[in-house]
Structure formats: C-alpha cells, structure tokens
Amino acid sequence: MRAVIQRVSSASVTVDGQVVGQIAQGIMVLLGVEKGDTETPADWLAEKIVGLRIFEDEAGKMNRSLIDIGGAVLAVSQFTLAGNCDKGRRPSFDTAAPAEEGKRLYDYFVEALKRQNVPVQTGIFQADMQVALVNDGPVTFILER
C-alpha cells in the first residue's frame, strides 16, 4: 500500500462538475492499493498520517500533527501509484489490487482515518476526478507499508 501525502492549505475533488470532497488546512492523501495488501498497512498508514508532525509551530519548526492543528484529511484512491514504469513506455498495473479489493481496502482506510478523530473527506472510487490543491510548503511525503 502506498500513500502520497501533501500538507495543504486547501484541497478539493470534483466529479462531473460537482465538488464531492473539500478541506481547508490539512493533508491530501493519494492512496494506492496493491495485490496482497491487508487491513494492517491501512491501519498503520492512518495512524502515521494523523500523527506525523509536519505542521509548523510558533518557531517555524515541523512540530505539530494534524490533530494539533485541528486539520482534516482529503483521501483519494489512485491505482496508478501501483504502476510500474521500469520497462517500455507504457506503465504496467499488474501489481494493482483488483477493483473490488482496492475499494474494500480504500473504504477501510477511510474508516481507519475517521477512527483517529479527524474530519475526513473523500473522492469517489474509480471516478474520473479532478483534484485541486494548494500544497503548503511544498511538503510532500511518500509512505509505503
């Protein structure tokens, strides 16, 4: 399971011209689920993301977590994170979880975030989404489990 996380001052997801998820300050998460992934990495990622001290304190140091700042999460499924570009010019998605399993674990991940007592907004699984965000910093991390 892979997650690209970005510290944002705002982020939104639009589907068919309608905003389906939107946050102010917080973390934008792009989540890729691979074959063989289970609930264990989803739980780990949810706890890690909410607890990461990536927001600045009064001294300008990354010392505050999402909970400390009262921020929110915008979680979007992104199967292309399972893409392999090593051979040729066209990515291979052989390691991506099948859609049904990917959705189940994405939904589980979203619920794991909610159990951390933070506001969570989402995109729509398998939809053609337009994602807009203002990356604050920029601050971006890749987490794998």
C-alpha positions as CSV (number, residue, x, y, z in Angstrom):
1,M,0.0,0.0,0.0
2,R,1.4,3.4,-1.0
3,A,0.3,6.9,0.0
4,V,1.5,10.2,-1.3
5,I,0.6,12.8,1.3
6,Q,0.8,16.5,0.9
7,R,0.4,19.3,3.5
8,V,-2.2,21.6,2.1
9,S,-3.8,24.9,2.9
10,S,-6.8,23.7,0.9
11,A,-7.8,20.8,-1.4
12,S,-10.9,19.6,-3.3
13,V,-12.1,16.8,-5.6
14,T,-14.6,17.4,-8.4
15,V,-16.5,14.7,-10.3
16,D,-18.8,15.6,-13.2
17,G,-18.6,19.3,-12.3
18,Q,-19.6,18.7,-8.7
19,V,-17.3,19.1,-5.7
20,V,-17.5,15.8,-3.8
21,G,-14.8,16.4,-1.2
22,Q,-13.2,19.5,0.1
23,I,-11.0,20.5,3.0
24,A,-9.2,23.6,4.3
25,Q,-5.9,23.1,6.1
26,G,-4.8,19.5,6.4
27,I,-3.4,16.6,4.5
28,M,-4.2,15.4,1.0
29,V,-3.8,11.6,0.7
30,L,-3.5,9.7,-2.6
31,L,-3.8,6.0,-1.8
32,G,-2.7,3.1,-4.0
33,V,-3.7,-0.4,-3.1
34,E,-1.7,-3.4,-4.4
35,K,-2.4,-7.1,-4.6
36,G,-1.8,-8.7,-1.2
37,D,-2.4,-5.6,0.8
38,T,-4.4,-6.1,4.0
39,E,-6.0,-4.0,6.8
40,T,-2.8,-3.9,8.7
41,P,-1.0,-1.4,6.5
42,A,-4.2,0.6,6.2
43,D,-4.3,0.9,10.0
44,W,-0.6,1.8,10.1
45,L,-0.9,4.4,7.4
46,A,-4.0,6.1,9.0
47,E,-2.2,6.3,12.4
48,K,1.0,7.5,10.8
49,I,-0.6,10.2,8.7
50,V,-2.7,11.7,11.5
51,G,0.3,11.6,13.9
52,L,3.0,12.9,11.6
53,R,4.4,16.2,12.9
54,I,4.5,18.1,9.6
55,F,2.8,21.3,10.5
56,E,4.8,24.3,11.8
57,D,4.8,25.5,15.4
58,E,5.4,29.1,16.5
59,A,9.1,28.8,15.8
60,G,8.5,27.6,12.3
61,K,9.6,24.0,13.0
62,M,7.6,21.0,11.8
63,N,6.4,20.1,15.3
64,R,2.6,19.8,15.1
65,S,0.4,17.0,13.9
66,L,-2.9,17.1,12.1
67,I,-4.7,16.7,15.4
68,D,-2.7,19.5,17.0
69,I,-3.8,22.0,14.3
70,G,-7.4,20.8,14.0
71,G,-6.9,19.9,10.3
72,A,-8.7,17.5,8.0
73,V,-7.9,14.8,5.5
74,L,-8.9,14.5,1.9
75,A,-8.4,10.9,0.8
76,V,-8.5,9.9,-2.9
77,S,-7.9,6.5,-4.3
78,Q,-5.2,6.4,-7.0
79,F,-4.4,3.0,-8.5
80,T,-1.7,4.5,-10.7
81,L,0.5,4.5,-7.6
82,A,0.8,0.8,-8.2
83,G,2.1,1.4,-11.7
84,N,5.5,0.1,-12.8
85,C,7.3,2.2,-15.4
86,D,10.6,0.2,-15.4
87,K,10.0,-1.4,-18.8
88,G,9.0,0.2,-22.1
89,R,7.0,3.4,-22.3
90,R,3.6,2.2,-21.0
91,P,3.1,1.7,-17.3
92,S,2.2,-1.8,-16.1
93,F,-0.5,-2.1,-13.4
94,D,0.0,-5.8,-12.8
95,T,0.6,-5.2,-9.0
96,A,-2.6,-3.1,-8.5
97,A,-5.3,-4.7,-6.5
98,P,-8.4,-5.8,-8.4
99,A,-11.1,-3.1,-8.2
100,E,-13.3,-4.8,-5.7
101,E,-10.4,-5.4,-3.3
102,G,-9.0,-2.0,-3.9
103,K,-12.3,-0.4,-3.0
104,R,-12.7,-2.5,0.1
105,L,-9.3,-1.5,1.4
106,Y,-9.7,2.1,0.4
107,D,-13.0,2.3,2.3
108,Y,-11.3,0.5,5.3
109,F,-8.5,3.1,5.2
110,V,-11.0,6.0,5.2
111,E,-12.8,4.4,8.2
112,A,-9.4,4.0,9.9
113,L,-8.7,7.7,9.5
114,K,-12.1,8.5,10.9
115,R,-11.3,6.4,14.0
116,Q,-8.4,8.8,14.6
117,N,-11.0,11.5,15.3
118,V,-10.2,13.8,12.4
119,P,-12.5,15.1,9.7
120,V,-12.3,13.1,6.5
121,Q,-13.5,13.9,3.0
122,T,-13.1,11.6,0.0
123,G,-13.2,11.3,-3.7
124,I,-15.3,8.7,-5.5
125,F,-13.6,5.3,-6.1
126,Q,-13.0,4.7,-9.8
127,A,-14.4,8.0,-10.9
128,D,-12.7,10.4,-13.2
129,M,-11.7,13.0,-10.7
130,Q,-10.2,16.5,-10.9
131,V,-8.1,17.2,-7.8
132,A,-7.1,20.7,-6.9
133,L,-4.9,21.6,-4.0
134,V,-2.6,24.2,-2.6
135,N,0.5,22.4,-1.4
136,D,1.7,24.3,1.7
137,G,5.5,24.4,1.7
138,P,5.6,22.5,-0.5
139,V,5.6,19.5,1.9
140,T,5.1,16.1,0.3
141,F,6.0,12.6,1.6
142,I,5.6,9.0,0.2
143,L,4.7,6.4,2.7
144,E,4.7,2.6,2.0
145,R,3.8,-0.3,4.1
